[in-house]
């Protein structure tokens, strides 16, 4: 069974849908690789600096609460 997404992952994905931003768009805006950002958004990779940059861009909290 797949692991559940963290609250931050869920918030980030919801906000991307609200703002109509794809992972490719996010990768372009942040200057990162699409597959790496996808791994962060899906909780497979934990990188607090990238998570902070994504949070700032989407205007969401970077905490898991």
GIMORA-V319630 format. One record per backbone hydrogen bond with DSSP energy under -0.5 kcal/mol. CO is the residue of the C=O (numbers start at 1). NH is the residue of the N-H. If there is no record, write none. Layout:
co: <CO,CO>
nh: <NH,NH>
//
This chain:
co: <6,7,8,9,10,11,12,13,14,15,16,17,22,23,24,25,26,27,27,33,34,35,36,37,38,39,39,40,45,47,48,49,50,51,52,53,54,55,55>
nh: <10,11,12,13,14,15,16,17,18,19,21,20,26,27,28,29,30,31,32,37,38,39,40,41,42,44,45,43,47,51,52,53,54,55,56,57,58,59,60>
//
